[in-house]
Amino acid sequence: MRSSQFTVDSSQFTANSRSLGQEAGGPLGCESGCELSAVSCELLRRVVIALVVLFVPAAAPGQYLAVFVDGRLLRVREATLVGSDRIRLDLPVGGWLEVPLTRLERVIEDTPVAPEEEAVAPPLCDAGWADEPLPSATAFRDDIERASRTAGLHPWLVAAVVEAESRFNPRAVSRVGARGLMQLMPAVWRDEGVRDPFEPRANLRAGTRHLRRLLDRFGDLPLALAAYNAGAATVERYGGVPPFHETRSYLRAVLGRFCPEVTDDRSPP
């Protein structure tokens, strides 16, 4: 049986929650004494990124995994927001890159699962739309149900994702730039034509459409949720739910809320 409430009250969040800083200059010294033209500097930046992603060994130690929108993966020691729409990636081999957030699909912790940590069993609940109203105390209840119906997703599933991503805080900003109720990266909300990712309805519309596309792409709820958390390229690279503690914990949190019948008795994929 599902829990009877998502207990967060939306009235506690105010418009002056965490604000973002101003945009900083780009990488490679292009804004600090570089005499290259803007076009040349951009080309240089792209070449450096391509070479680093190509030649950094897959086993290089790192704390995070940067997943680019074009499917490339890059292990990094640190990922730090720079202003409102760029991110600095410190490389395990030394040096760093600064790229627009629109180039990244996700940044996740690169912590492998412990040997004794079991995989998440397949849920029995249907992810598709069902006319099962959320508890009346659920924050943004009407908006969640409306967006869920439009995307063909179960409202309890969407509410579980919102709880895991932002704890129903519409002004939430992650340390790597994901924003709003469903913690959307700029590559997602800008592609959806969203102007303000902190506006709950717009965020929910974009987030549910994104999750719907992932569900259609992978045809499996755990894989879709893993892709939402870790990026579609990561799921494809590992041929299933990636072996990262963050992603496995995320699946347990969402599925445990949406489909409490889930048990952890299946062998790892």
C-alpha positions in Angstrom: 0.0 0.0 0.0 1.2 3.5 -0.9 1.9 6.0 1.8 -1.2 8.2 2.3 0.7 11.5 2.0 3.4 13.5 0.4 3.7 15.8 3.4 5.5 18.9 2.2 3.5 22.1 2.3 4.3 24.4 -0.7 3.7 27.5 1.4 7.0 27.2 3.1 8.9 28.1 -0.1 9.4 31.7 -1.0 10.5 33.5 -4.1 13.8 34.7 -2.5 15.1 31.2 -2.0 18.6 30.5 -3.3 19.6 32.9 -6.2 22.1 32.3 -8.9 25.1 34.4 -9.6 26.1 36.3 -12.7 27.7 34.4 -15.6 31.4 34.1 -15.5 34.0 34.1 -18.2 34.8 31.1 -20.3 37.6 28.5 -20.0 41.1 28.3 -21.5 41.8 32.0 -20.7 39.7 33.2 -23.6 38.4 36.1 -21.7 41.6 37.0 -19.9 44.2 38.2 -22.4 43.6 35.7 -25.2 44.0 37.5 -28.5 42.1 34.8 -30.5 38.9 35.8 -32.1 35.7 34.6 -30.4 35.1 32.0 -33.2 38.7 30.7 -32.9 38.5 30.5 -29.1 35.2 28.6 -29.3 36.8 26.1 -31.8 39.8 25.7 -29.5 37.5 25.0 -26.5 35.6 22.4 -28.4 38.8 20.7 -29.6 40.2 20.5 -26.1 36.9 19.1 -24.7 36.8 16.4 -27.4 40.5 15.4 -26.8 40.0 15.2 -23.1 36.9 13.1 -23.3 38.6 10.9 -25.9 41.9 10.3 -24.1 41.0 10.2 -20.4 41.0 6.5 -19.5 37.6 5.1 -18.5 39.1 3.8 -15.3 40.6 7.2 -14.3 39.7 7.9 -10.7 37.1 10.6 -10.2 34.3 11.6 -7.8 31.7 12.5 -10.5 30.7 11.4 -13.9 29.8 14.2 -16.4 27.3 13.0 -19.0 27.3 15.2 -22.1 24.2 15.6 -24.3 26.0 14.0 -27.2 26.5 10.8 -25.3 30.1 11.2 -24.1 31.0 10.5 -20.5 33.8 12.2 -18.6 35.0 11.3 -15.1 35.9 14.4 -13.1 37.3 15.2 -9.6 34.9 18.1 -9.0 32.0 19.9 -10.7 31.3 23.4 -9.7 28.8 25.9 -10.9 30.2 29.1 -12.4 27.6 31.8 -12.5 24.2 30.8 -13.7 24.8 28.8 -16.8 28.4 27.4 -16.9 30.1 24.6 -14.9 33.8 23.9 -14.2 34.9 20.3 -14.4 38.2 19.5 -12.6 39.9 16.6 -14.3 41.5 13.6 -12.5 44.7 14.0 -14.5 45.0 17.7 -13.6 43.6 20.8 -15.3 40.0 21.8 -15.8 37.3 22.6 -18.3 34.6 25.1 -18.2 31.6 24.4 -20.3 28.0 25.7 -20.8 25.4 23.7 -18.7 23.5 23.2 -21.9 26.3 20.7 -23.0 25.6 18.4 -20.0 22.7 16.0 -19.5 23.6 15.1 -16.0 26.5 15.0 -13.4 26.3 12.2 -10.9 28.5 10.8 -8.1 30.9 8.2 -9.4 30.6 5.9 -6.5 30.3 2.2 -7.4 27.8 0.1 -5.5 29.1 -2.0 -2.7 29.5 -5.7 -3.4 26.7 -6.5 -0.9 24.3 -4.0 -2.4 21.6 -5.7 -4.3 19.9 -4.5 -7.5 16.4 -3.0 -7.5 13.8 -5.6 -8.3 11.3 -4.8 -11.2 8.2 -2.9 -9.9 4.7 -4.3 -10.3 3.1 -0.9 -10.6 2.1 0.5 -14.0 3.8 3.8 -14.8 1.0 4.9 -17.1 -1.7 7.4 -16.2 -4.3 6.3 -13.7 -7.0 8.3 -12.2 -5.7 7.9 -8.6 -5.8 11.4 -7.0 -2.9 12.4 -4.8 -3.5 13.2 -1.1 -5.1 16.6 -0.7 -2.1 17.8 1.4 0.4 17.1 -1.5 2.2 20.3 -2.5 1.4 21.3 -6.1 -1.1 18.4 -6.3 -3.3 19.9 -9.1 -0.2 20.8 -11.2 1.3 17.4 -10.8 -1.9 15.6 -11.7 -2.4 17.8 -14.8 1.1 17.4 -16.1 1.0 13.6 -15.4 -2.3 13.2 -17.3 -0.9 15.1 -20.3 2.3 13.0 -20.3 0.5 9.7 -19.7 2.3 9.1 -16.4 0.9 7.9 -13.1 0.6 11.0 -10.8 2.0 9.0 -7.8 5.1 8.3 -9.9 5.6 11.9 -10.8 5.0 13.0 -7.2 7.6 10.4 -6.1 10.1 11.8 -8.6 9.4 15.4 -7.4 9.9 14.3 -3.8 13.2 12.5 -4.6 14.5 15.4 -6.8 13.6 18.5 -4.9 11.4 17.6 -1.9 8.8 19.8 -3.5 10.9 22.9 -3.4 10.2 24.8 -6.7 13.3 27.0 -6.1 15.7 24.1 -5.6 19.1 24.4 -7.4 21.5 21.4 -7.3 25.3 21.9 -7.0 25.6 21.2 -10.7 22.8 23.4 -11.9 19.6 21.3 -12.1 16.6 23.4 -11.2 13.1 23.4 -10.0 10.7 20.7 -8.8 11.9 18.0 -11.2 15.5 19.2 -11.1 15.9 19.8 -14.8 19.2 20.6 -16.4 19.2 23.5 -18.9 19.6 21.1 -21.9 16.1 19.7 -21.0 14.1 22.8 -20.0 15.5 24.9 -22.8 14.7 22.3 -25.4 11.2 22.3 -24.0 10.9 26.0 -24.5 10.7 26.7 -20.8 11.7 30.3 -19.9 11.6 30.0 -16.2 12.5 26.5 -14.8 11.5 27.7 -11.3 7.8 28.1 -12.4 6.2 24.9 -11.1 3.8 24.3 -14.0 6.4 24.8 -16.7 8.9 22.7 -14.8 6.4 19.8 -14.3 5.3 19.9 -18.0 8.9 19.7 -19.2 10.0 17.1 -16.6 7.0 14.8 -17.2 7.6 15.0 -21.0 11.2 14.2 -20.5 10.4 11.2 -18.3 7.8 10.0 -20.8 10.3 10.1 -23.6 12.8 8.1 -21.5 10.1 5.5 -20.7 9.2 5.2 -24.3 12.9 4.9 -25.3 13.8 2.2 -22.8 10.4 0.5 -22.3 11.2 -0.1 -18.7 10.5 2.0 -15.6 13.7 1.3 -13.7 15.8 2.0 -16.8 13.8 5.2 -17.5 14.3 6.4 -13.9 18.0 5.5 -14.1 18.3 7.5 -17.3 16.5 10.4 -15.6 19.1 10.3 -12.8 22.3 9.3 -14.6 21.6 10.2 -18.2 20.5 8.0 -21.1 24.0 7.6 -22.4 25.1 6.1 -19.0 22.3 3.5 -19.1 23.2 2.6 -22.7 26.9 2.4 -21.8 26.2 -0.1 -19.0 23.4 -2.0 -20.7 21.1 -1.5 -17.8 20.9 0.4 -14.5 24.4 1.9 -13.9 26.3 0.4 -11.0 26.4 3.6 -9.1 25.3 4.0 -5.5 23.5 7.3 -6.2 21.5 5.9 -9.0 20.5 2.7 -7.2 19.5 4.8 -4.1 17.5 7.1 -6.3 15.6 4.1 -7.8 14.8 2.7 -4.4 13.6 6.1 -3.2 11.3 6.7 -6.1 10.0 3.2 -6.5 9.7 2.7 -2.8 7.3 5.7 -2.7 5.4 4.9 -5.9 5.4 1.1 -5.7 6.2 0.0 -2.1 5.8 -3.6 -3.2 9.4 -3.4 -4.7 11.8 -5.8 -3.0 15.6 -6.1 -3.3 15.8 -9.8 -4.0 17.0 -9.9 -7.6 20.5 -10.5 -8.7 22.4 -7.4 -10.1 21.8 -7.0 -13.9 
